[in-house]
């Protein structure tokens, strides 16, 4: 078995660990074999070896016979490779593209709805307060599992990702959730409960974050699991040491916001990894509460085993330190039958709705399709006679997009970069380009200002609509392909006018749209799918132009049409014949 981990350390810094050169492989296929295998794992780590692998959700019965699970798992309940050392390389780097995959739910939505109803009946009967109900998605997969893992890793940017590979099987985990970190004395766990899809535009994204933070339902679910984890940890903790240093923390990921909390304690002397697993496994965030009776409910309504999903993936060091994730956002690739399986789920309470939970589950699967491009943030600024045009608005937009994409940039850094240029070229005029890479490195380039444009310029309308759910239309970046493909449709015109699936006009590929209708200057609202241009914002705030939904029909009714941006100003446009 080949094992790779990119787990955050105690200081929050992710580190690569690649285990190769396996000494031996320990496997448990029955409940009776799980504890003896873990005893062997302990023995090897005491002898100076590393152990890396997983426990399936269905291994739970080895730690408590009251934990019911669905039978019929095709994978071993436990598998750990034993290694003498590890490297800090990334996994089998691959440039292979991931084919477009057709992920299909293994159950119909009507079955999902019936399961939610059954859970509510169990809540009413007092058998559960919250149940984590999950479903499988499947697709045919003939590609490179490492390429799919890299895509998932980039899309999720999570702190606890892992890749386990065998000759005929691979486990791809882009998990953001820490099950536990234990250094032999102190244990920390971070249950994750509460999810909302991120917005595409900055302001919309902030509202989504605020919605999750204020959600009574999600906070109730989260604290319920925190109480469960506190109880679980107390079984191996010194009296009075269990504490919750962080409650209802909102964490940002590329596709979703998650609500997490932190529970920690000092463990009793002579505690072993088996004691830890017996107290905590499986993690309460993926069962619900109370754990035993809720697992019985799950075993009766979920039609197939969860396997590695919702179990634990991690490693144990020779010094006894152990780190495991909760394998959510995790896919299993079977190379033999060319099938990939990905599971999603959510906590169901009395207040849950089938539609709401189904949408939350689908939001969690977006990591499978999200192919994040390589890009840098970009600002293009006019520098005229020693002054930057709309400087504050450009800096504000750049910093907002940096915050959105979690790129470390401070407003003062950008201001200092501009002041240096100003000092070096006082009184001059340039076209300025500022680039910011993913690490926050800023660079400034300058060139001659473009020549003034005289007369009306021709434009063509795009042949197909844009996808207004694509976040890159709302942030200025070097990912220009979303515009260039449209521009190439009519390469001889000055620019191309874009529109969305609803038939609403959005913007030109190099500037915002302004249209004169009935004596009013109008521009499409940001929600239609367009860049918040700095000149557009300035004119909107001043009241010079007003927002209005515009359609293709308005093009014929318009008395004048302009393309506007902060470098070229107002460029009058007319449709191509």
N, C-alpha and C positions, 0 to 999 in steps of 0.2 A: 504494500500500500504506500502510495505517495501522499504526503500531507503538507499542506501550506496554510499558514494562518497570517492574517493581518489584523491583530488584536491591539486594542489600546492598552497601554500599560497603566500603572497606578496614577501616573501624572497626566493621563489623557492623550499621550503621544502614541500613534499607531506604529507598530514595528513588524517587519517581515520575519517570519520563521518558516523555513522550508526544511522539512525532514525527509531525508533520503538515506539510502544504504540501510534498509531495515534489517535489524538483528533477528527479530521473530515477529509473528503475527498472532495475537490472542483473539479468539473468536468464541462467542457464546450464542448458540442457536435456540436454547431452551431457557426457561426461567431458572431452572435448577443450576445452570452453568454460569449465570451472571455473577453472583457473589464470588465463587471460586476464581473466575477470571479477574475480577477486581483485586482479589488478594494477590494474584500473580503480578498484576500491574504495580501494586504497592511494593512487592518484593523486588521487582526490577528497579523501581525508582530509588529504593533504599540502597541498591548496589551501584547507583551512579548513572542509570539509564534514564532517557526521556520516554514518556508514553504519550502518544497522540492518536486520537480517534473519536468514536462517538458511542452514545447509548441511544437506542430507539425508544420512542415513547412507550412501546409495548414492553420494555424492560421494567416498567414500574412495579409489576407484581412481585419482583424479586425483593423489593424493599418494604412492601406492605401488601399482604395477601388480599386486602380489601379493595385494592386499586384494580378496577375492572377495565379491560381493553378489548378491542376487536382482535380476534384471532386470524391467522392466515398471512402473517407478514412474510414477504419473499426475501427480505434482507435479514442478516443476523441481528439479534437483539443488542449485541455489543461487539465492537471490533476496535482493537487498539494495536497499532504498530509500536514496536519497541526499538528505540534508536539510541546510538551512542552520542550523537551530536546533531546540531542543526546549522543551516546556513541562513544568511539574511537576504538571499536572492528572492525575486518575485517568481511566481510560477511560470513554467513553460510559456514564455512570452510568444504570443501569436498575433499575426496581423490579419488572420482569416476573418472575412466578413461573416456576420451572422445572417442567415437567410431569414426572410419574413416568415414568422411562425404563426400558425393558426391555433391558438390556445382555446380549447373547448371545455366548458365545465362538464364534469362527470355526472352531474345531476341537473335536472330541469329546475327552473325557478319555482315551479309549483311544489316540487319536493322540498326545496329550501324553505318556502313559506310554511309548509306543513311542519317542518322541523322547528321553526320558530314558535309556532303555535303549541307544539308539544312541550317545548321548554317552558313556555308560559304556564302551561298546566302543571308542570313539575314545580315551578316557583309557587304557584297557588297551593300546591299540596305540601309545601315546606321542605321539599327535597333538595332544592338548590336556590341560591340567591342570585347567582350569575353563572352562566355556562358559556364556555368558549367553544362555539360551534364552528367547524371547519369543513371545507369542501376542496376537492381536487380539480385542477385544470390539466389537460393533457394535450400533447401535440406530437406529430411525427417529427423526429429530429435525426438528421443524418450528418450534421456538421461536427465541428470541433467543440467539445464541452468547455475547453479552456477559453475559447472565444466568447461563448455565451456567459461564462463566469466573469470575464473581463467586462463585458457589456453591463451585466448586473452590478458589478462592483462600481463601475463608473456612474451608473444611474442612481445607485443608492448612496454611495460614499459613506458607508456605514463603518462603525468602529470595531465590528466583530465578524469580519468576513473570513471564510474558510473554503478550501478546495481539497477534497479527498478524491483520489483516483485509483481505480483498479483497472485491470485489463479489460473488463467487460462492463464497468459501472463507474459513475462519477457522481459525487455530491457537491453541489454548488451552493454555498450559503452566503448571502449578502445581508446577514442579520445585523440590525442595529442594537440588539438587546443583549446585555450582559446577564447571564444566569447567575454566576458567582465568581468572585476572585477571592482566593484564600491563600494566605502566605504562611499558614501553619499556626498563626495566632489570631489574626483578624480576618473576618469574612465580610464581604460587601456584595450586595445584590441590587440590581436596578430593574424592578418590574416595570414593564411598559404596557400601558393600557390607555387608549384614547388616540384616535387617528382622524386626521382631516386632510383632504387633498389640498395642495398648495394652489394659490392663485397664479395667474400668468403675468399680470401687471403688478407693480410694486404696491400700490394702495390696496388693490384687491387681495394681494397676498397677506398684507398686514391684517386686514379684516378677517381672513381665514384663521390666522394665528390667534387673534383676539376671541374669535368664536369658540375655538377649542379651549382656550384658557378659561373662558367663562362658562363652559358647558357643564351644567349641573349633572347631567347623565354621565359624562366622561369622568368628572371628578368623583362621583359616587362609585363608579366602577373601579377607578384607580385606588381609592382609599380602601375599598373592600379587599383588593388584592394585596395592598400594603399590610393590612391587618393579618391576612393569611400568611404572608411571608414573615412577619414579625413572630407569629406563632410557630412557624416551621423552624426559624433560626433559633428560637429560644430553646429548642431541644438539644442544641449543641453549644449554647452560649453560657458564659459566666453570668451569674445572677446580676441583674441591674445594668447590663452592658448593651442591651438591644436598644438602638435609637434610630430615628428617622431624620437625618440631617437635611434632606431635601424632599419636598412634597410638591407635586403638580408642576414639575419642571417641563417646559415646552422645548423640545429639540427639533432642529430644522434639518431636513434632508431634501435632496433635489426634487422629489415628487410629493412628499407628504410632510406634515408636522405630526410629531408624536408627543404624548404626555407620559413622562416618566417620574418615578420617585426613587429614592435611595434608602435602603435599609442596611444597617451594619451592626456588628457585634464582635466581642472578643470571644474566641472559642475556648471550650474547656481543655485542660491539659490532656494529652494522649488522644485527642480527637484524630480520626483517620478519614481518608477520602470516602471510605465506605460509610462512616458515620454521617458525613456531610450529605452524601447521596440519599441515605435512608431518611434523613430529616427533610430534605428539600425536593427530591426528585419525584415526579416531574414538576417543573416550575408552576407555581400557582397562577401566573398570568396567562398560561395557555390551557388551564383546566377550568378554573372558576372556583366558587366557594359554596359550601364546604367541599374540600377536595375529594374525599372518598365517594360521597353520594353523588357529586356532580360528575365524577368520572364514570359512574355507573350509568347516568343519564346519557353521557356522550357515547358510551359503548353500545347503547340501544338505538341511537338515532343516526350515528355516522356509519355508513355501510361498509367501510373498509379501513384497514390499519393506517395510522399516520406514518409509521416507520421513523426515519431519522427526523422528519419534520416534527417539531415540538418535543424532541428528546433533548439531547445535549451534545455539542461538538466542542472539543477542547484538548488541552494538553496538561500534563503533569511533569514538573521538573524534578531533578534529583534532590533538590533541597526541600521538596514537598510542596512548593507553590503550585497551585492549580488554577486555571482560568478556563471557563466554559461559557459558550454562548447559548441562547435559546434559539434553535434553528427555525426561525421564521424567515420569510423572504428566501426560501430554500427550494432548489430544484434537484431532482434526482434523474440522471440520464442513464438509461439502460441501452448500452451499445448493441446488445444482442438483438433485441426486438425493435430497435431504433425508435424508442418512445421516451419522451421526457414528461415528468410529472411535477407540478408546482401546486402547492397548497396555500389556501388563504382562509382567514377566519376572523372572528371578532367576538367580543363579549356580549352575550345576550342577557338583558335584565327585563324586568316587568315593563319598563318604559320603551323598550326597543320596538322598532317597526321593521317589518320584513324588507321593505324597500330601502330604508335607511341603512340597514346592516348589509344588504346585498351590495349597495353602492360603495360602502366603506370597504368591503372585501375586494371589489373590483378595483378600487383605488390602490389597494396594496399590491395588485398585480401589475400596475403600470411600470414597475421596475423591469418587467420582462420585455417591454416594447420600446422603452425609452433609450434611444441611441444618442447619447450626448456628443455633439461635435466638439472638436478642438477649436477653441476660440479665445480671443482676447477682447476685453472691453475697449471701446473706441469712442473718442470724442474728436470732432472736427470743428475748429474754432477760427473765426476770422480775427486776425490781429491787424488793426488799422491805425496807422499813425501812432504806434506805441501803446495802444490800448486793446484789450481783449473784448470783443463784442459779446454781450450777454454772459460774461464770465461766471457770475454766481449761478446762473441757471445751468450752465454746462457742468460746473463742479458738482452741483446738487444732483444732477441726473447721473453722473458717473458714480458718485458715492452711494446713491440709492441702488443702482444696479449691482455695485460691488457687494452691498449688504445682501441683496437678493440672492446672489450666487455664492455667498460666503467667501468673498475674496477680500483679504485684509488690506484695506486702503483707508487712510485717514484724510479728511478734507485738507488739513494743514500740509500734507505731503504734496497734494496737487497744487495748492497755492504756491508753495515754495518752488515747484518746478516752473510755474508760469513767471514768478518773480525773477528767476535766473535768466529766462529768455528775455524778459523785459529789460533787465540790466545789460544784457549783452547786445541787444538790438534796439536801443531807444529810438522812438520816432519812426521806425520802419513799419512796413506792411507785409504780412505773410499769411499763408494758409497753414494753420497748425493742426497736427494730428497727435493726440495723446493715446498711447496704448497701455493697457494694464493686463498683465498675464495672470494666470490662476494663482500664483504665489504673491501677487500684489506688487510685482516689480513694474515701475512706471518708466515710460520712455516718451520723449518728445521729439517729433520730427517737424520740419517746416519746409515749405516750398513757396513759389510765387503765387500770389492771389490769382484766381482765374479771371480771364478777361470779361468785362461786362457783356451781358447778353442783350442784343437789340432785337426788337420785334417779337412776334408771337412764335412759339415753338410747337412743333407737332407732337402729339401723343397718341398712343394706341391703347385700347382697353385689353386687359389680359384675357386670354381665351378660357381660362379655368379659374375657379375661386381659390382664395387662400384658405388655410385652416386657422381660424382665429383663436384656437386653443393652443397654438404654437407660441411658446413664451418668447421666442427670439424676435417676433414682430414688435414686442413692447420694450426691448432693450437694444441699445446700439452696440453691436459687436462686429467682429471681423467675420462672423458666419454669414456671408453675403449670398450664399447659394440660394437661399429662400427668395432673394430678389433677382439674382442673375438669371435664373431659369426663365423668369417672366420677361426680363429685358431682352433675352435672345430670341423671343418669339417675333419681335419686330425690331431688329437691330438698327434699322435706318432712321428711326424716329428719335426724338430727343429723350423721351422717357415713356414708361408704361404705367397706366393707371390700374390699380389693383382693387378687387372687390371680394367680399366673403361669401360663404355658403348661402346666406340669406338674401343675396343680391344687393347688399349694402356696399357703397363705395368706401374705401379705406384710405389709401394714400398712393403717392407715386413711389417709385423705387428709390429716389434720392431726395424726397422732400414730402411735406404734407400738402394736402389738397385744400384749397379755398375756392369757393364758388359764390358768385353773386346771383341771388335769386330774389326777385321782387324788391330790389334795392337793399337787401341785407347780405352781409358777408358771412358765409356759413362754412363750417368745417366739421368733418365727422367726429363723433365722440370716440374716446380711446377704446371703449368697450367693443367697438366694431372690429378692432384688430390692427392697431397702428402704433408707430413710434411716438412718444410724447416729445415732439420737436421743441427745441428751446424757443425759436421764434414764434411758433404756434402758441406755446404757453404764455409768452410775453403779450401777444396780441389778445389772447383770450382773457387774461387778467385785466388788461386795460379796457376790455369791452369792445375792441375794434372788430373782432370776429366773434361769432357765437357758435356753439355746438348744435348740430342737428343731424339726424340720420338722413343720408342722401342716397339715392338710388340711380341706376343707369338712366331712368326716365328723366331725372333732373338735369342730365347733361344737355338734352335738347332745349330745356326751358331756361338754362343758365344764360345770363347776358355776358358774363365773363368768367374765366377759369384761370386759376394760378397754381403754380408749384411754388412753395415757399420753404426756404431753409435759412439758417443763420449766416451762411457764407455767401450765397448767391442773392439772398433777399427775395423779392417778388419776381417770379418769371411767368409772364402771361403765356397761357397754353391754349391750343385749339386741337380738336380731334382730327386725326388723319382722315383724308377723304376715303 
